[in-house]
Amino acid sequence: MADVVTSTLIANGPRNLIYQFTNESDGTGESGVKKVDAQSTTFANMGVVPGIHLKIIRVVYSISNGALRIQWDASSATDATILGAGVGTMDYSFFGGLKNPNNAGATGSILFTTVGFQSGSSYSVDLEMIKGVPQ
C-alpha cells in the first residue's frame, strides 16, 4: 500500500500559481517528491517557464502527526521551509516571497519530504506562488 496523495491546481495565471496538496499516510511517507515542476511549459508566462524565478508567497497548512519539509529542487535539495504538526499560515509576501537560493543544479521546482509520518499522519497544504518570470 502507499500514501494517498492529491495535487490540485487551483490557479494558473500569468503571475500567480496556487496548488493544494494532501496526503493521508499509511506510514510510507514521501521523500523528495516533485510537487511543482517549475520547468513545465504548463506554467509558462509570455512563453518563458518560471524555473528558478518561482517564489513561494504563502503556505496555509494543516499537519497531523509529523512534519513536512518543502524543498527547492537542486543537485542537493535545499529546504525552503519546514512545517511542524499543527495548523497555520506562513506569509512571505511582505518581503516578496521565498526565493530559490539557486544552488548548483537548481531547477526552481518544489519537492515535499515528510518527516516522522506514521499510519494516520496527514497533511493539507495550500501553496501560493508567484512565477517571477522577468518581463
N, C-alpha and C positions, 0 to 999 in steps of 0.2 A: 504494500500500500504506500501511498505518498501523500504529502500535504495537499490540501485542496486550496488552490490559489486562483485569484481572478485579477485581471488587469483591465480596467475600463477607461477608455479615452473619454474625458468629459468635454474638453475644449481644445481646439487646434486652430488658432487664429494666426494672423500674420506676426503677432508679437508674443502672445501667451499660449502656454501649453499646460493643461491640467489633466492629471490622471488620478484614478482611485485604485488602490491595490488592497487586496485582502488575502489572508492566509489563515486557514484552520488546520492546525498541525496534528499529525499523528506521531510526532516525535522525530520525524525525519529532518525537518528544518530546511533552510536554504543556505547556500554558500556561493556568493559571487554571482547571483542570478541577475542577468541583464534585464532591467525593467523598462528603461527608456533608452532607445537606440538613437543617439544624437547624430549618427551618420545616415539615418534613414531619410530618403527623399520625401517621405510622407510628411515630414516636418519642415520642408524647405520653405524659406521666405525669400521672395524675389529670386528664386532659383538657386539659393545658397542654403545648404544644410547648417543647422546650428553648431554642430561639432563642439569644440572646446568653448564656444561662446555661451552655451546654455548656462543659465543661472537658476538656482533654487531660491524662490522668493518666500514661500510659506509652506509649512508642513503641519497638517492637522492630523492627529493620531490618537489611536486607542490601542494599547498593547497589554495583553494579559499573559502573565507568567513567562517572562523572558525579556529580551532586549532586541533591538533592530539596529544594525549598522547600515546607514545609507552612504554609499561609497562612489567616488569618481573612478571610472574605468581607466586604467593605465597599465604599464608593464607590471607595476606593483600597485594594486588598488589602494586608494587614499580615502580615509574617512572624511565625508562631508559633515555628518552629524551622527550622533549615537542617541537613540531614543530608548529610555528605560520603561519598565512597566508603568502603566497609568494612562491618563488622558491629558492631552494638552495641545497647544499651538505654539509652534516656533515661527516667529515672524522676522524675516531678514530683509523686509522691504525698505526699512528706514536707511539702510546703507547700500541699497542697490542689489542685494541678494548675495548668496554664497557663490563665489566664482570658482571655477575649476583651477586648481593650482598649476595645471599644465605641466605635470611631471612627465618624465620620459615615457613615451608610448601613449600619452593621453588621447582619448577619443572623444571625451565630453559625455559619453554615455553614463548612465547611473545604474549601479548594482545594489542589490539587497543581500545582506547576510544576517540570518537570525542567530542569536546567541542564547543558549540555555533553553531552547524550545523543547518542550516535552509534549506528550499526548495531551491535548486540550488547550495548549497555548494558542494564541491567535493575535493577529494584528489587522487593523484597518488604517490605511494611510491615504490621505489626500495630499498629493504633491503638486504644488503650483510653481510653474517655472516661467521664465522669460527666455525667449530664444536668443536674444542678444546679438543677432546677426548684424554685422556692420552694414550700414546703409550707404 
